[in-house]
Amino acid sequence: MPNYTTIMEFILMELSDVWELRVLHAISFSLMYFMTVTGNILIVTVITLDRSLHTPMYFFLRNLSILDACYISATVPNSCINSILDSSTISKAGCIAQVFLVVFFVYVELLFLTIMARDRYVAICQPLHYTVIMSPQICIQLTLASILSGLIYAGVHTGNTFRLPFCQSNVIHQFFCDIPSLLKLSCSDTFSNEMLVVASGLGIGGGCFIFIIRSYIHIISTVFKFPSGADRTKAFSTCIPHILVVSIFLSSGFYVYLRPSAITATVQDMVLSVFYSIIPPLFNPIIYSLRNEHIKCAIKKIMKRTFQLRIA
């Protein structure tokens, strides 16, 4: 039998050992967290209150906003508290919960972005069939399927990771618990775990990315047939930022998750993890909603209504 001690808690790495830099990290992360949660809650509130926005497109935007607020809440608050208190320990149960939530939110985020690309493709390229293809029943079914499959996906990866014995160290070279960092701490063979992560990551992530790119190629080719003007500019201003955010989201995630566990973790890995754990939830509200004229008008109407009620 191997001689090892069961690890009951882990230590998360800080971005810096210098107190001033830790405070700067906590402040910057807190600001990004506040902006993300505020923006996403605003979008959820506006879409819920304004009946004119009760369409498939805004249904998915609201779902994405709820998901983004939860996604960033799974990692950033704990990291900020650890930086301020200089206490980076996390229990094994807390680490399990964090791994499950991160994997679940990443998976569902990717599916939601793919569904939204499909929604825009149908709206622009097949407008006559839009109400049939993207009916309310289908929208709900797609959302439930994404969530349920995400729970299964996260459960499989989390269970497969924590069935391993951890004995080499309890120091996770990351500001939150993630699978690649944990595999480096295992004293058993992790080849099957790595193959599962690579296969599922390339299969699901690569498949969704190809589907999104294909949808936008069709959208752009259709937009080129429009007369040059506001419609074409509006379509491009939406498509290009979407593709950029998805590309950053996937490329940074692929780099961190698909590298062999034998490669030593670096600060670069921690920085890159920001691009798939913080940047998408922060920029999604700006790209999809706050630049949208209908959302802007709805926000103005609600603010005007609230102001009038206060005066009355």
Secondary structure, DSSP 4 states (H G I P E B T S, - for coil): ----PPP-EEEEPPS-SSHHHHHHHHHHHHHHHHHHHHHHHHHHHHHHH-GGG-SHHHHHHHHHHHHHHHHHHTTHHHHHHHHHHT--EEEHHHHHHHHHHHHHHHHHHHHHHHHHHHHHHHHHH-GGGHHHHT-HHHHHHHHHHHHHHHHHHHHHHHHHHHTS-B-S--EESSSS--HHHHHTTBSS--HHHHHHHHHHIIIIIIHHHHHHHHHHHHHHHHHTTSPSSHHHHHHHHHHHHHHHHHHHHHHHHHHHHSS-TTSPP-HHHHHHHHHHHTHHHHHHHIIIIIT-HHHHHHHHHHHHHHHHHHH-
